Amino acid sequence: MDEASLTAWLTLQAIDGVGDRTLLKLIQAFGSADAALAATTDEFIRVGCSVELAESVRRGPDISTCRQIDRQVKIVNCLNIRTLTVFEPSYPSRLKTIPDPPPLLYISGTLTPQDDVAVAIVGGRRATAPGRILTEEIAKDLSERGVTIISGLARGIDAAAHRGALAAQGRTIAVLGCGIDRTYPSEHQALRRSIESHGAVISELTIGAAPHSHHFPRRNRIISGLSLGVLVSEAAINSGSLITAKLALEQGREVFAVPGSIKEEACRGSNRLIKEGAKLVEGAQDVLDEIVPQIDARQRARMTLDAAPLDTKAPLRQEDLLVYEALSYEAQSIDSVIERTGLSAAQVSAILLSLELNGRIRQLPGQQYIRL
Protein backbone atom coordinates (compact mmCIF):
# COMPACT_ATOMS: atom_id res chain seq x y z
CA MET A 1 0.00 0.00 0.00
CA ASP A 2 1.44 3.37 -0.94
CA GLU A 3 1.66 6.38 1.39
CA ALA A 4 -1.48 8.11 0.09
CA SER A 5 -3.61 4.95 0.27
CA LEU A 6 -2.41 4.18 3.82
CA THR A 7 -3.17 7.76 4.91
CA ALA A 8 -6.70 7.49 3.51
CA TRP A 9 -7.23 4.08 5.14
CA LEU A 10 -6.06 5.29 8.57
CA THR A 11 -8.12 8.48 8.23
CA LEU A 12 -11.30 6.51 7.54
CA GLN A 13 -10.47 4.10 10.37
CA ALA A 14 -10.02 7.00 12.81
CA ILE A 15 -13.47 8.51 12.25
CA ASP A 16 -15.99 8.23 15.09
CA GLY A 17 -18.48 5.46 14.39
CA VAL A 18 -16.20 3.58 11.98
CA GLY A 19 -15.29 0.25 13.54
CA ASP A 20 -13.73 -2.67 11.70
CA ARG A 21 -17.00 -3.93 10.20
CA THR A 22 -18.11 -0.49 9.08
CA LEU A 23 -14.67 0.19 7.62
CA LEU A 24 -14.81 -2.97 5.52
CA LYS A 25 -18.40 -2.27 4.47
CA LEU A 26 -17.49 1.25 3.29
CA ILE A 27 -14.45 0.12 1.32
CA GLN A 28 -16.41 -2.71 -0.29
CA ALA A 29 -19.20 -0.30 -1.19
CA PHE A 30 -17.03 2.50 -2.58
CA GLY A 31 -13.99 0.56 -3.79
CA SER A 32 -11.35 2.34 -1.71
CA ALA A 33 -10.84 4.44 1.41
CA ASP A 34 -10.24 7.50 -0.80
CA ALA A 35 -13.59 7.04 -2.53
CA ALA A 36 -15.41 6.58 0.79
CA LEU A 37 -13.89 9.78 2.18
CA ALA A 38 -15.01 11.66 -0.95
CA ALA A 39 -18.55 10.22 -1.07
CA THR A 40 -21.62 12.44 -0.69
CA THR A 41 -24.35 12.00 1.88
CA ASP A 42 -26.71 10.69 -0.82
CA GLU A 43 -24.13 8.09 -1.84
CA PHE A 44 -23.79 6.96 1.77
CA ILE A 45 -27.54 6.57 2.07
CA ARG A 46 -27.68 4.59 -1.19
CA VAL A 47 -25.26 1.99 0.24
CA GLY A 48 -27.29 1.66 3.43
CA CYS A 49 -25.41 4.01 5.77
CA SER A 50 -26.99 6.55 8.11
CA VAL A 51 -26.94 10.31 7.63
CA GLU A 52 -25.06 10.58 10.95
CA LEU A 53 -22.25 8.34 9.67
CA ALA A 54 -22.12 10.26 6.38
CA GLU A 55 -21.76 13.56 8.26
CA SER A 56 -19.08 12.10 10.54
CA VAL A 57 -17.05 10.97 7.51
CA ARG A 58 -17.50 14.33 5.83
CA ARG A 59 -16.18 16.10 8.96
CA GLY A 60 -13.24 13.72 9.21
CA PRO A 61 -10.98 13.30 12.23
CA ASP A 62 -9.74 16.31 14.20
CA ILE A 63 -6.45 18.06 13.42
CA SER A 64 -4.59 16.30 16.23
CA THR A 65 -5.61 12.88 14.89
CA CYS A 66 -4.63 13.86 11.34
CA ARG A 67 -1.16 14.87 12.55
CA GLN A 68 -0.86 11.57 14.41
CA ILE A 69 -1.79 9.67 11.23
CA ASP A 70 0.90 11.56 9.29
CA ARG A 71 3.46 10.56 11.93
CA GLN A 72 2.35 6.92 11.75
CA VAL A 73 2.69 6.83 7.96
CA LYS A 74 6.20 8.31 8.19
CA ILE A 75 7.24 5.66 10.73
CA VAL A 76 5.86 2.89 8.49
CA ASN A 77 7.99 4.18 5.61
CA CYS A 78 11.07 4.79 7.77
CA LEU A 79 11.01 1.26 9.29
CA ASN A 80 10.20 -0.46 5.96
CA ILE A 81 7.03 -1.92 7.44
CA ARG A 82 4.70 -3.57 4.96
CA THR A 83 0.95 -2.98 5.26
CA LEU A 84 -1.52 -5.54 3.97
CA THR A 85 -5.30 -5.21 3.80
CA VAL A 86 -7.80 -8.02 3.93
CA PHE A 87 -8.74 -7.24 0.31
CA GLU A 88 -5.29 -8.05 -1.08
CA PRO A 89 -4.54 -11.50 -2.59
CA SER A 90 -1.41 -11.96 -0.45
CA TYR A 91 -3.35 -11.55 2.81
CA PRO A 92 -3.04 -14.87 4.75
CA SER A 93 -5.81 -17.05 3.35
CA ARG A 94 -6.49 -18.94 6.57
CA LEU A 95 -6.76 -15.74 8.62
CA LYS A 96 -9.23 -14.33 6.10
CA THR A 97 -11.73 -17.09 6.98
CA ILE A 98 -12.22 -16.17 10.66
CA PRO A 99 -15.37 -14.20 11.62
CA ASP A 100 -13.46 -10.98 12.36
CA PRO A 101 -10.19 -10.86 10.38
CA PRO A 102 -8.06 -7.78 11.05
CA PRO A 103 -8.74 -5.28 8.24
CA LEU A 104 -5.11 -4.14 8.13
CA LEU A 105 -1.90 -5.93 9.11
CA TYR A 106 1.48 -4.33 9.75
CA ILE A 107 4.31 -6.73 8.83
CA SER A 108 8.06 -6.75 9.33
CA GLY A 109 9.86 -9.67 7.75
CA THR A 110 8.07 -11.76 5.13
CA LEU A 111 5.02 -13.98 4.80
CA THR A 112 5.22 -16.85 2.29
CA PRO A 113 2.85 -19.52 0.92
CA GLN A 114 4.66 -22.01 3.18
CA ASP A 115 3.04 -20.28 6.16
CA ASP A 116 -0.33 -21.76 5.19
CA VAL A 117 0.88 -24.88 7.03
CA ALA A 118 1.22 -23.46 10.52
CA VAL A 119 0.70 -24.51 14.13
CA ALA A 120 0.39 -22.07 17.02
CA ILE A 121 2.18 -22.89 20.27
CA VAL A 122 1.20 -20.87 23.33
CA GLY A 123 1.50 -21.20 27.09
CA GLY A 124 2.46 -19.61 30.37
CA ARG A 125 4.96 -16.80 30.80
CA ARG A 126 6.25 -18.35 34.04
CA ALA A 127 6.91 -21.75 32.48
CA THR A 128 9.06 -24.35 34.20
CA ALA A 129 12.42 -25.34 32.71
CA PRO A 130 11.06 -28.77 31.63
CA GLY A 131 8.06 -27.08 30.00
CA ARG A 132 10.25 -24.69 28.02
CA ILE A 133 12.59 -27.46 26.91
CA LEU A 134 9.80 -29.78 25.78
CA THR A 135 8.06 -26.94 23.95
CA GLU A 136 11.27 -26.01 22.17
CA GLU A 137 11.79 -29.64 21.17
CA ILE A 138 8.26 -30.01 19.74
CA ALA A 139 8.55 -26.69 17.88
CA LYS A 140 11.92 -27.75 16.44
CA ASP A 141 10.58 -31.13 15.30
CA LEU A 142 7.51 -29.55 13.68
CA SER A 143 9.66 -26.91 12.01
CA GLU A 144 11.98 -29.57 10.59
CA ARG A 145 8.90 -31.06 8.89
CA GLY A 146 8.09 -27.73 7.21
CA VAL A 147 5.51 -26.42 9.69
CA THR A 148 5.57 -22.69 10.45
CA ILE A 149 5.40 -21.96 14.19
CA ILE A 150 3.11 -19.13 15.32
CA SER A 151 3.32 -17.57 18.79
CA GLY A 152 3.17 -14.26 20.61
CA LEU A 153 6.81 -13.35 21.49
CA ALA A 154 5.95 -13.46 25.22
CA ARG A 155 8.24 -14.78 27.92
CA GLY A 156 8.20 -18.48 28.74
CA ILE A 157 6.47 -20.89 26.36
CA ASP A 158 6.05 -18.40 23.49
CA ALA A 159 9.77 -17.62 23.41
CA ALA A 160 10.61 -21.35 23.62
CA ALA A 161 8.34 -22.05 20.62
CA HIS A 162 10.02 -19.36 18.50
CA ARG A 163 13.49 -20.55 19.54
CA GLY A 164 12.67 -24.15 18.66
CA ALA A 165 11.68 -23.13 15.14
CA LEU A 166 14.79 -20.99 14.77
CA ALA A 167 17.01 -23.87 15.98
CA ALA A 168 15.66 -25.90 13.04
CA GLN A 169 16.28 -22.99 10.64
CA GLY A 170 12.52 -23.03 10.06
CA ARG A 171 9.90 -20.35 9.75
CA THR A 172 8.19 -18.66 12.68
CA ILE A 173 5.74 -15.77 13.04
CA ALA A 174 5.27 -13.58 16.12
CA VAL A 175 1.96 -11.75 16.61
CA LEU A 176 2.27 -8.67 18.81
CA GLY A 177 -0.14 -7.17 21.32
CA CYS A 178 1.32 -3.70 20.68
CA GLY A 179 2.25 -1.54 17.71
CA ILE A 180 4.78 -3.10 15.36
CA ASP A 181 7.26 -0.32 16.09
CA ARG A 182 7.52 -1.68 19.65
CA THR A 183 8.95 -4.91 21.07
CA TYR A 184 7.26 -6.43 24.10
CA PRO A 185 8.85 -7.63 26.28
CA SER A 186 11.83 -5.40 25.52
CA GLU A 187 14.39 -8.12 26.33
CA HIS A 188 13.19 -10.06 23.27
CA GLN A 189 14.65 -7.54 20.84
CA ALA A 190 17.34 -9.98 19.60
CA LEU A 191 14.79 -12.79 19.36
CA ARG A 192 12.53 -10.53 17.34
CA ARG A 193 15.32 -9.77 14.86
CA SER A 194 15.93 -13.49 14.39
CA ILE A 195 12.21 -14.06 13.80
CA GLU A 196 12.12 -11.31 11.18
CA SER A 197 15.04 -13.03 9.39
CA HIS A 198 13.22 -16.40 9.38
CA GLY A 199 9.59 -15.33 9.12
CA ALA A 200 7.61 -12.31 10.20
CA VAL A 201 6.43 -10.13 13.06
CA ILE A 202 2.88 -8.84 12.61
CA SER A 203 0.38 -6.62 14.40
CA GLU A 204 -3.03 -5.18 13.65
CA LEU A 205 -2.56 -2.33 16.14
CA THR A 206 -1.68 1.20 15.10
CA ILE A 207 1.87 2.47 15.21
CA GLY A 208 2.81 3.44 18.76
CA ALA A 209 0.10 1.33 20.44
CA ALA A 210 1.20 0.25 23.93
CA PRO A 211 0.95 -3.38 25.12
CA HIS A 212 -2.25 -2.85 27.12
CA SER A 213 -3.88 -5.95 28.64
CA HIS A 214 -7.03 -5.59 26.54
CA HIS A 215 -4.98 -5.89 23.32
CA PHE A 216 -3.90 -9.46 23.98
CA PRO A 217 -7.24 -11.30 23.72
CA ARG A 218 -7.72 -9.65 20.30
CA ARG A 219 -4.13 -10.57 19.38
CA ASN A 220 -4.88 -14.20 20.30
CA ARG A 221 -7.56 -14.56 17.60
CA ILE A 222 -4.88 -13.78 15.01
CA ILE A 223 -2.53 -16.41 16.46
CA SER A 224 -5.20 -19.09 16.20
CA GLY A 225 -6.57 -17.72 12.92
CA LEU A 226 -3.24 -18.13 11.14
CA SER A 227 -2.94 -21.76 12.24
CA LEU A 228 -4.27 -25.22 11.48
CA GLY A 229 -4.25 -25.91 15.21
CA VAL A 230 -3.20 -24.52 18.58
CA LEU A 231 -0.92 -26.39 20.98
CA VAL A 232 -1.14 -25.28 24.62
CA SER A 233 1.82 -26.05 26.87
CA GLU A 234 1.90 -25.28 30.60
CA ALA A 235 -1.09 -22.98 30.95
CA ALA A 236 -2.52 -22.06 34.32
CA ILE A 237 -6.29 -21.91 34.89
CA ASN A 238 -6.39 -18.12 34.30
CA SER A 239 -3.90 -18.15 31.42
CA GLY A 240 -4.55 -16.14 28.28
CA SER A 241 -3.52 -19.27 26.39
CA LEU A 242 -6.92 -20.77 27.26
CA ILE A 243 -8.52 -17.81 25.47
CA THR A 244 -6.48 -18.73 22.39
CA ALA A 245 -7.66 -22.35 22.69
CA LYS A 246 -11.29 -21.21 22.97
CA LEU A 247 -10.91 -18.98 19.92
CA ALA A 248 -9.33 -21.88 18.03
CA LEU A 249 -12.38 -24.04 18.70
CA GLU A 250 -14.69 -21.24 17.57
CA GLN A 251 -12.65 -20.88 14.37
CA GLY A 252 -12.78 -24.63 13.68
CA ARG A 253 -9.09 -25.22 14.46
CA GLU A 254 -7.57 -28.25 16.19
CA VAL A 255 -6.68 -27.90 19.87
CA PHE A 256 -3.75 -29.80 21.39
CA ALA A 257 -2.28 -29.78 24.90
CA VAL A 258 0.92 -31.04 26.48
CA PRO A 259 0.16 -32.81 29.77
CA GLY A 260 1.90 -31.61 32.91
CA SER A 261 2.20 -32.58 36.54
CA ILE A 262 -1.11 -32.62 38.40
CA LYS A 263 0.75 -30.97 41.29
CA GLU A 264 1.97 -28.07 39.16
CA GLU A 265 -0.27 -25.00 39.25
CA ALA A 266 1.19 -23.86 35.93
CA CYS A 267 -0.23 -26.98 34.21
CA ARG A 268 -3.80 -27.00 35.52
CA GLY A 269 -5.24 -25.10 32.56
CA SER A 270 -3.57 -27.25 29.89
CA ASN A 271 -4.46 -30.44 31.79
CA ARG A 272 -8.07 -29.30 31.93
CA LEU A 273 -8.09 -28.84 28.16
CA ILE A 274 -7.18 -32.52 27.80
CA LYS A 275 -10.02 -33.50 30.14
CA GLU A 276 -12.35 -31.44 27.95
CA GLY A 277 -11.27 -33.17 24.73
CA ALA A 278 -8.07 -31.53 23.49
CA LYS A 279 -5.66 -34.02 21.94
CA LEU A 280 -2.89 -35.05 24.34
CA VAL A 281 0.50 -34.36 22.77
CA GLU A 282 3.70 -36.17 23.74
CA GLY A 283 5.64 -35.15 20.65
CA ALA A 284 5.46 -33.48 17.26
CA GLN A 285 4.13 -36.61 15.56
CA ASP A 286 0.88 -36.36 17.55
CA VAL A 287 0.31 -32.93 15.99
CA LEU A 288 1.31 -34.02 12.49
CA ASP A 289 -1.13 -36.95 12.63
CA GLU A 290 -4.01 -34.46 12.97
CA ILE A 291 -2.96 -31.67 10.62
CA VAL A 292 -1.49 -33.58 7.65
CA PRO A 293 -4.94 -34.86 6.49
CA GLN A 294 -6.03 -31.19 6.29
CA ILE A 295 -3.15 -30.24 3.99
CA ASP A 296 -3.56 -30.43 0.22
CA ALA A 297 -1.06 -32.14 -2.10
CA ARG A 298 0.59 -28.86 -3.08
CA GLN A 299 1.26 -27.99 0.57
CA ARG A 300 2.44 -31.50 1.44
CA ALA A 301 4.98 -31.30 -1.39
CA ARG A 302 6.72 -28.48 0.50
CA MET A 303 7.00 -30.55 3.66
CA THR A 304 9.49 -33.27 4.63
CA LEU A 305 7.10 -35.91 5.93
CA ASP A 306 9.21 -38.72 4.49
CA ALA A 307 12.20 -37.84 6.66
CA ALA A 308 13.51 -40.19 9.34
CA PRO A 309 11.21 -40.80 12.34
CA LEU A 310 11.30 -37.93 14.80
CA ASP A 311 12.36 -40.06 17.75
CA THR A 312 15.19 -42.04 16.07
CA LYS A 313 18.27 -42.12 18.34
CA ALA A 314 21.25 -44.43 18.54
CA PRO A 315 21.26 -46.91 21.47
CA LEU A 316 23.23 -45.91 24.55
CA ARG A 317 26.17 -47.75 26.05
CA GLN A 318 25.58 -49.37 29.44
CA GLU A 319 27.19 -46.66 31.59
CA ASP A 320 25.59 -43.89 29.53
CA LEU A 321 22.21 -45.56 29.95
CA LEU A 322 22.76 -45.80 33.71
CA VAL A 323 23.29 -42.04 33.94
CA TYR A 324 20.47 -41.27 31.49
CA GLU A 325 18.00 -43.35 33.50
CA ALA A 326 19.08 -41.64 36.71
CA LEU A 327 17.78 -38.41 35.20
CA SER A 328 14.15 -37.48 34.63
CA TYR A 329 12.07 -34.67 33.19
CA GLU A 330 12.49 -32.89 36.51
CA ALA A 331 15.86 -31.21 37.10
CA GLN A 332 18.46 -33.33 38.94
CA SER A 333 21.75 -32.16 40.46
CA ILE A 334 25.04 -33.79 39.47
CA ASP A 335 25.46 -34.92 43.08
CA SER A 336 22.13 -36.71 42.90
CA VAL A 337 23.19 -38.50 39.70
CA ILE A 338 26.49 -39.57 41.28
CA GLU A 339 24.66 -40.92 44.30
CA ARG A 340 22.04 -42.81 42.25
CA THR A 341 24.52 -44.39 39.81
CA GLY A 342 27.44 -45.17 42.12
CA LEU A 343 29.83 -43.88 39.44
CA SER A 344 32.69 -41.48 40.17
CA ALA A 345 32.26 -37.73 39.76
CA ALA A 346 34.67 -37.77 36.78
CA GLN A 347 32.73 -40.55 35.05
CA VAL A 348 29.37 -38.86 35.60
CA SER A 349 30.68 -35.48 34.36
CA ALA A 350 32.07 -37.05 31.19
CA ILE A 351 28.89 -39.01 30.48
CA LEU A 352 26.67 -35.97 31.15
CA LEU A 353 28.70 -33.95 28.66
CA SER A 354 28.42 -36.72 26.06
CA LEU A 355 24.65 -37.03 26.57
CA GLU A 356 24.26 -33.26 26.26
CA LEU A 357 26.27 -33.15 23.02
CA ASN A 358 24.08 -35.95 21.64
CA GLY A 359 20.91 -34.04 22.42
CA ARG A 360 19.70 -36.45 25.11
CA ILE A 361 19.84 -34.09 28.07
CA ARG A 362 20.25 -30.41 28.83
CA GLN A 363 22.18 -28.63 31.54
CA LEU A 364 20.31 -25.98 33.50
CA PRO A 365 21.79 -23.27 35.74
CA GLY A 366 23.34 -24.53 38.96
CA GLN A 367 24.67 -27.81 37.49
CA GLN A 368 21.16 -29.21 37.19
CA TYR A 369 20.35 -31.66 34.39
CA ILE A 370 17.14 -32.66 32.71
CA ARG A 371 16.27 -35.44 30.28
CA LEU A 372 15.01 -34.44 26.82
Phi and psi in degrees as a GROMACS rama.xvg file:
@    title "Ramachandran Plot"
@    xaxis  label "Phi"
@    yaxis  label "Psi"
@TYPE xy
-78.867  173.861  ASP-2
-61.338  -42.8417  GLU-3
-66.1043  -42.8266  ALA-4
-65.5056  -40.9019  SER-5
-65.3978  -39.9973  LEU-6
-61.0638  -44.0358  THR-7
-64.3115  -43.4606  ALA-8
-59.6963  -48.7829  TRP-9
-67.4654  -32.8801  LEU-10
-64.8536  -46.9397  THR-11
-63.1884  -40.1073  LEU-12
-65.6313  -28.4673  GLN-13
-84.7614  -6.19766  ALA-14
-75.9334  137.496  ILE-15
-56.3583  131.648  ASP-16
91.7227  -4.14051  GLY-17
-105.375  93.2733  VAL-18
-88.3821  -172.542  GLY-19
-59.181  -46.3816  ASP-20
-65.7304  -41.6454  ARG-21
-66.0901  -40.0659  THR-22
-57.1406  -49.5223  LEU-23
-65.0242  -38.8641  LEU-24
-61.7831  -43.7186  LYS-25
-65.6951  -42.4599  LEU-26
-69.3681  -36.8728  ILE-27
-64.8574  -39.0058  GLN-28
-71.5764  -39.7233  ALA-29
-104.885  -10.5834  PHE-30
96.98  -25.1367  GLY-31
-164.016  165.375  SER-32
-66.3131  -38.7571  ALA-33
-57.6057  -46.3729  ASP-34
-65.7501  -37.5986  ALA-35
-65.2364  -41.6383  ALA-36
-66.169  -26.6963  LEU-37
-94.2778  -3.1511  ALA-38
-70.0858  151.829  ALA-39
-86.9458  168.341  THR-40
-60.778  -42.0257  THR-41
-60.7663  -39.0987  ASP-42
-66.4815  -37.2828  GLU-43
-62.7144  -44.1215  PHE-44
-63.8968  -39.1309  ILE-45
-62.997  -28.3908  ARG-46
-95.9647  12.0504  VAL-47
91.6551  15.1796  GLY-48
-96.8274  157.374  CYS-49
-79.6859  160.812  SER-50
-62.8766  -38.4053  VAL-51
-60.1851  -44.0994  GLU-52
-65.2041  -41.8171  LEU-53
-58.8357  -43.4774  ALA-54
-67.3583  -37.4673  GLU-55
-64.0566  -40.6916  SER-56
-67.5047  -40.7948  VAL-57
-63.1763  -36.6189  ARG-58
-69.7311  -38.9573  ARG-59
75.8895  174.862  GLY-60
-71.5823  162.138  PRO-61
-71.3001  171  ASP-62
-60.8498  -40.6293  ILE-63
-60.5286  -42.6315  SER-64
-66.8439  -39.1977  THR-65
-62.1065  -40.5379  CYS-66
-65.3324  -39.1761  ARG-67
-63.6919  -40.7135  GLN-68
-62.565  -42.2722  ILE-69
-59.4273  -41.5625  ASP-70
-64.1897  -41.3291  ARG-71
-62.5099  -43.1636  GLN-72
-64.4288  -38.6714  VAL-73
-64.9653  -39.2315  LYS-74
-66.4024  -41.6039  ILE-75
-56.7027  -45.4929  VAL-76
-68.3151  -42.1023  ASN-77
-64.2681  -38.8424  CYS-78
-91.2865  3.85729  LEU-79
56.7315  41.1183  ASN-80
-84.5272  134.479  ILE-81
-91.1859  139.497  ARG-82
-113.489  140.3  THR-83
-139.013  123.133  LEU-84
-95.324  159.864  THR-85
-64.2424  -15.3179  VAL-86
-86.2527  -8.99512  PHE-87
-86.7526  144.673  GLU-88
-60.4921  -29.5267  PRO-89
-84.6083  -0.168789  SER-90
-62.4583  137.375  TYR-91
-52.0709  120.292  PRO-92
-63.5136  -37.5195  SER-93
-69.1041  -39.6744  ARG-94
-65.1939  -32.4931  LEU-95
-63.4452  -21.4196  LYS-96
-85.4753  -9.0894  THR-97
-75.2697  160.505  ILE-98
-60.5688  -31.3456  PRO-99
-133.988  66.618  ASP-100
-64.0603  145.149  PRO-101
-63.1219  128.398  PRO-102
-61.8262  -33.9374  PRO-103
-136.753  132.087  LEU-104
-113.622  139.232  LEU-105
-101.098  132.123  TYR-106
-133  129.883  ILE-107
-118.437  140.071  SER-108
92.4334  -155.525  GLY-109
-136.714  145.908  THR-110
-104.807  141.73  LEU-111
-131.815  164.988  THR-112
-58.1008  -27.1015  PRO-113
-58.7237  -27.4029  GLN-114
-72.6005  -4.64186  ASP-115
-64.5647  -26.0044  ASP-116
-100.106  91.7864  VAL-117
-136.41  147.987  ALA-118
-127.398  133.121  VAL-119
-88.331  139.037  ALA-120
-126.366  119.652  ILE-121
-135.25  162.2  VAL-122
175.381  -167.148  GLY-123
-71.5912  149.415  GLY-124
-74.9101  -30.6734  ARG-125
-99.4342  51.66  ARG-126
-70.241  150.564  ALA-127
-74.1626  161.761  THR-128
-59.0857  -44.7783  ALA-129
-61.1777  -37.567  PRO-130
-64.6139  -41.3252  GLY-131
-66.3809  -42.1075  ARG-132
-65.7433  -45.4683  ILE-133
-64.8393  -39.6207  LEU-134
-62.319  -44.6121  THR-135
-61.5394  -40.3404  GLU-136
-64.5014  -44.6007  GLU-137
-64.8008  -43.7248  ILE-138
-61.5091  -41.0131  ALA-139
-63.5878  -45.3966  LYS-140
-64.2249  -42.1003  ASP-141
-63.9651  -42.6278  LEU-142
-63.841  -37.37  SER-143
-64.4119  -21.5259  GLU-144
-91.1468  3.00287  ARG-145
94.2686  15.0498  GLY-146
-92.2547  129.66  VAL-147
-78.1959  136.332  THR-148
-101.084  124.17  ILE-149
-106.51  135.396  ILE-150
-157.621  -168.156  SER-151
-116.974  13.8208  GLY-152
65.2946  9.47442  LEU-153
-75.3475  169.312  ALA-154
-65.3484  162.579  ARG-155
80.8635  -125.333  GLY-156
-63.1824  -42.1654  ILE-157
-57.2622  -48.8942  ASP-158
-62.4825  -40.0591  ALA-159
-62.1331  -39.5655  ALA-160
-63.09  -47.0948  ALA-161
-61.3419  -43.5148  HIS-162
-66.1725  -35.9169  ARG-163
-61.5763  -44.0755  GLY-164
-63.8423  -41.6405  ALA-165
-66.6379  -35.2851  LEU-166
-62.5252  -28.1877  ALA-167
-90.7715  4.55255  ALA-168
59.1595  31.3992  GLN-169
-98.9016  -174.033  GLY-170
-95.9402  143.789  ARG-171
-147.651  146.983  THR-172
-126.684  130.262  ILE-173
-107.032  130.339  ALA-174
-107.463  122.332  VAL-175
-91.4679  152.517  LEU-176
-104.208  28.0376  GLY-177
-149.804  178.296  CYS-178
-63.2827  151.347  GLY-179
-70.2036  -13.945  ILE-180
-80.8134  -1.72117  ASP-181
-114.836  157.929  ARG-182
-122.815  123.853  THR-183
-134.161  125.122  TYR-184
-73.5764  156.679  PRO-185
-64.188  -27.0027  SER-186
-71.519  -6.44209  GLU-187
-95.5077  22.0484  HIS-188
-61.1737  -45.5279  GLN-189
-66.7931  -39.6545  ALA-190
-62.2109  -41.2023  LEU-191
-60.2606  -43.4348  ARG-192
-62.3499  -38.2325  ARG-193
-65.4646  -40.2978  SER-194
-62.6986  -43.3087  ILE-195
-62.5302  -29.9688  GLU-196
-77.7799  -20.3287  SER-197
-125.34  25.573  HIS-198
164.163  -128.054  GLY-199
-155.069  155.448  ALA-200
-116.086  129.677  VAL-201
-132.363  156.303  ILE-202
-154.022  149.355  SER-203
-99.2805  -7.85689  GLU-204
-81.3603  152.94  LEU-205
-66.2671  157.47  THR-206
-56.4284  133.203  ILE-207
89.7444  -7.79259  GLY-208
-62.1789  131.921  ALA-209
-79.8698  159.949  ALA-210
-79.953  64.7833  PRO-211
-71.8156  151.253  HIS-212
-59.443  -34.0848  SER-213
-73.3478  -10.8303  HIS-214
-76.206  -27.063  HIS-215
-72.9684  -38.9465  PHE-216
-59.5814  -37.279  PRO-217
-67.9895  -40.6496  ARG-218
-57.8123  -38.1346  ARG-219
-64.1316  -30.0922  ASN-220
-67.6608  -26.4007  ARG-221
-74.9043  -40.9996  ILE-222
-57.3379  -49.6881  ILE-223
-71.707  -35.4493  SER-224
-65.7991  -28.203  GLY-225
-79.0127  -10.9894  LEU-226
-112.462  156.686  SER-227
-75.6661  -28.0967  LEU-228
-162.947  163.3  GLY-229
-120.289  125.479  VAL-230
-103.744  123.236  LEU-231
-104.541  127.347  VAL-232
-127.559  124.979  SER-233
50.9439  69.7428  GLU-234
-114.403  129.295  ALA-235
-75.0975  170.037  ALA-236
-57.4205  -38.4241  ILE-237
-98.071  18.8737  ASN-238
-71.6653  143.483  SER-239
-64.8478  -18.0118  GLY-240
-63.5117  -29.5364  SER-241
-70.0338  -28.7925  LEU-242
-64.6202  -42.78  ILE-243
-61.7856  -42.0313  THR-244
-62.8983  -41.5435  ALA-245
-63.5021  -43.1144  LYS-246
-63.8701  -37.8036  LEU-247
-60.4199  -43.8274  ALA-248
-62.1655  -42.9826  LEU-249
-64.6334  -29.631  GLU-250
-89.0289  0.778033  GLN-251
78.4318  23.9463  GLY-252
-92.9023  159.512  ARG-253
-72.1636  148.825  GLU-254
-124.58  127.105  VAL-255
-121.416  157.875  PHE-256
-147.831  141.415  ALA-257
-90.7978  123.661  VAL-258
-69.1157  148.719  PRO-259
-133.679  178.065  GLY-260
-60.808  136.324  SER-261
-69.5463  -14.0057  ILE-262
-90.6904  -9.92121  LYS-263
-94.287  117.358  GLU-264
-58.2558  -35.0375  GLU-265
-67.4489  -11.7956  ALA-266
-107.805  -2.45402  CYS-267
-64.5552  -36.7495  ARG-268
-69.0866  -45.4638  GLY-269
-68.4314  -36.8111  SER-270
-63.6  -37.5964  ASN-271
-66.1048  -35.3082  ARG-272
-58.79  -39.683  LEU-273
-64.9744  -42.0141  ILE-274
-60.9757  -31.3049  LYS-275
-89.7377  1.54474  GLU-276
119.051  -2.7596  GLY-277
-65.7329  147.55  ALA-278
-72.9379  128.376  LYS-279
-71.6806  130.739  LEU-280
-118.446  123.598  VAL-281
-106.598  -14.9922  GLU-282
-168.929  174.847  GLY-283
-60.1782  -32.4498  ALA-284
-60.6078  -33.5817  GLN-285
-62.1638  -35.6337  ASP-286
-73.4642  -45.2737  VAL-287
-59.7407  -37.9763  LEU-288
-58.1142  -31.0017  ASP-289
-88.8187  -35.5156  GLU-290
-89.897  -29.2349  ILE-291
-58.458  -40.537  VAL-292
-61.3351  -18.9173  PRO-293
-87.141  -7.30131  GLN-294
-97.3516  132.841  ILE-295
-77.1347  170.658  ASP-296
-60.2134  -37.2568  ALA-297
-63.1216  -42.4923  ARG-298
-70.5798  -39.3366  GLN-299
-63.2803  -31.1987  ARG-300
-63.5429  -24.1285  ALA-301
-87.2165  -5.83856  ARG-302
-97.1591  172.791  MET-303
-121.369  55.8092  THR-304
-71.954  -17.1378  LEU-305
-92.8877  12.0749  ASP-306
-70.9807  174.369  ALA-307
-60.299  152.395  ALA-308
-52.2118  145.277  PRO-309
-64.0356  -29.495  LEU-310
-101.872  16.8838  ASP-311
-71.9235  122.549  THR-312
-143.37  147.024  LYS-313
-68.2681  148.772  ALA-314
-64.8252  151.286  PRO-315
-92.0775  150.158  LEU-316
-69.4267  165.448  ARG-317
-59.1798  -48.5879  GLN-318
-68.2253  -37.8735  GLU-319
-61.9346  -42.2155  ASP-320
-64.1063  -36.9881  LEU-321
-60.5251  -45.1462  LEU-322
-69.2427  -43.4021  VAL-323
-59.0497  -42.7766  TYR-324
-74.5601  -16.2902  GLU-325
-76.8163  -17.4909  ALA-326
-90.4882  169.586  LEU-327
-148.29  -170.541  SER-328
-85.3376  3.72092  TYR-329
-104.893  143.615  GLU-330
-62.1335  136.071  ALA-331
-123.593  142.495  GLN-332
-80.0146  158.87  SER-333
-63.8331  -33.4042  ILE-334
-63.9852  -38.7613  ASP-335
-64.001  -40.3267  SER-336
-65.764  -42.0854  VAL-337
-60.2654  -45.0478  ILE-338
-64.4569  -40.9053  GLU-339
-75.4081  -28.1031  ARG-340
-95.8675  -24.847  THR-341
76.6976  6.71515  GLY-342
-85.1763  162.847  LEU-343
-72.7393  162.374  SER-344
-61.1653  -39.3683  ALA-345
-64.8654  -42.0515  ALA-346
-63.4618  -46.8101  GLN-347
-62.5853  -43.1755  VAL-348
-60.516  -43.3377  SER-349
-66.1889  -41.7357  ALA-350
-69.0189  -39.9413  ILE-351
-60.492  -41.7074  LEU-352
-63.5403  -43.2281  LEU-353
-62.8751  -43.7578  SER-354
-64.1598  -36.3637  LEU-355
-68.2428  -42.4575  GLU-356
-64.9613  -28.9463  LEU-357
-87.7693  4.43726  ASN-358
75.2536  21.6491  GLY-359
-90.168  -31.9855  ARG-360
-137.686  171.694  ILE-361
-138.529  140.914  ARG-362
-88.8701  134.961  GLN-363
-107.4  167.295  LEU-364
-55.939  145.78  PRO-365
81.8016  26.3032  GLY-366
52.857  44.3646  GLN-367
-103.443  145.166  GLN-368
-128.979  147.776  TYR-369
-136.943  142.849  ILE-370
-77.4333  143.483  ARG-371
